[in-house]
Amino acid sequence: MKITSIETIWFDALPADVWNRLSPNSRQALPNNLWVRIHTDEGLIGLGETYYLPRAVSAVIHDLFSGLLIGRDACEIENHWNNLFSLVNFCGFAGAEMRAISAMDIALWDLLGQYLSQPIYNLLGGRNRERIPVYNTCVSSGRYDDYTAWMNGHAGELAQDLLKQGIKAMKIWPFDQFGTTLAGPASPRGKVNIWGQETAAGTLGHSLGLQELRAAVTILEDIHRATNGEMSVAIEGHARWDLFQATRIARCLEAYEVLWLEEIMPPDNVEAFIRLKSSTRVPICQSERAFTRFHFREFIENPAADVIMPDLSWGGGFTETRKICSLADTYYLPITLHDTIGPVALWAATHMMLHIPNAMIQEVVRGYVDGWYNEVLTEPLSIEDGHLHLNGKSGLGASLRPELLSRPGLQSQITTAKQVRTW
């Protein structure tokens, strides 16, 4: 099965005033996604996806990677991954390059599954479970205004609503509101909107008042009271705090038996996480900004994390993520895969989570799963009683909806053998 061409697809953003009028409770997610379709001489098309700066990732694919794939056997996935990674690692691999590898790797596994008439989890070695429990990252989207709920005094009601759907874990980020932002020195805590919504990105915070700590944990108290402790709560840090404040936050959380404290500091200094973990009994989760097994090795082999959270569509696709999961399993550490990315990424993550022995729980945003994800793919993902299921079809089990390709703002590029660049 030879690769004949590689296609990338993304969408322009709507003007902010237009989007806010159409979708006041949602950010513009679609313009951040890049879909990759790999075409073959068998007539099969493999689908992959990644998130963030789609034009940059598309340029890497067409200007650099296409020449190493077009004309070659689509089934030789391990060799393709090694070739692509070796090429970009010559100049430093992280960023758009790794996102490009991830999307293409997912598409290649989708192709292989279609070619062999098997779902990807069977190609990986079969299932260890038929379904995987989920937690809801409390983002507002579509008919679910989850972020507004927990940020405005209704966290307990939100938790009760999730429990009605069988979802027994949720993730919030109550300390972000007190951190420094990207607004500059004149307004260190000012709001900064990117892609039509206030961004979670910010600079490293070095000051957190006692009243601010108490205000943040009040949200946890509301959830606990409303659910009699039945709801598990994960705390997202968005890498916003230094070691001293991270330690204070962790110690405040100990009384609430949180599911984990996730990426409370940037992942660049593993020694800081070793110090944090030695100072608290709150489980530490690390996290989607660590790319490839080489970065995760530092967190896994050192006492720096309790829960390992790769992002399959950022950090290397199926080929690399299965190695990260295996390394974590060697140290008896559980896996939770990152989402909030896109529908293909979640399908891919679910295949991996059904397969690996050390799967713990899968991240979802219910407003995405019940909303715009279904505008992209031909098959919906099924969440029943708080668990994700797959349909058992070949490859990923879904493809892009034909009508998606006629939406306004579509941008696409395709490279064939005649168009491959040879610098």
Secondary structure, DSSP 8 states (H G I E B T S, - for coil): -BEEEEEEEEE----HHHHHHH-TT----GGGEEEEEEEETTS-EEEEEEES-HHHHHHHIIIIIHHHHTTSBTT-HHHHHHHHHHHHHTT--TTHHHHHHHHHHHHHHHHHHHHHT-BHHHHHT--S-S-EEEEEE--EETTEEHHHHHHTT-HHHHHHHHHHTT--EEEE-TTGGGS--SS-TTSTT---EETTEE-S----B----HHHHHHHHHHHHHHHHHHTT-SEEEEE-TT-B-HHHHHHHHHHHGGGT-SEEE--S-TT-HHHHHHHHHT-SS-EEE-TTS-HHHHHHHHHHTTT-SEE---TTTTTHHHHHHHHHHHHHHTT--B----SS-HHHHHHHHHHHHH-TTB--EEE-HHHHTTTHHHHBSS--EEETTEEE----SBTS--B-GGGGGSTTEEEEEEEGGG----
